[in-house]
């Protein structure tokens, strides 16, 4: 699950870049403006939670109660990005995964 967490973290970074690029499509191709918006999205708890929540659900084939989801979430938390950590802790709490309720 640690590899899957790293994969999801990398996917999140790409996803926010793609979102920023799409949001600014037609306005600018300036990579600094795109990067600034991507950083803003990456540091938004709601964005991270929405994007990662779906991917976590898919990764455990919809079974959030079998322990794999908690293991995956814990590995994502261990990566250490504060926004991701807060987003994942909220996901754990709201879905009553593991002992955090």
Number of C-alpha atoms within 10 A of each C-alpha: 16 15 10 14 21 15 12 20 19 11 15 19 15 14 18 23 20 14 15 21 21 12 14 15 11 8 9 12 11 10 10 10 14 22 15 13 19 22 15 13 19 22 16 15 17 16 18 23 21 12 16 22 17 11 16 24 13 13 18 16 11 13 13 19 13 12 13 18 23 22 16 22 25 18 19 25 19 14 14 10 13 13 18 26 21 17 23 24 20 17 18 21 13 11 13 14 20 16 8 12 11
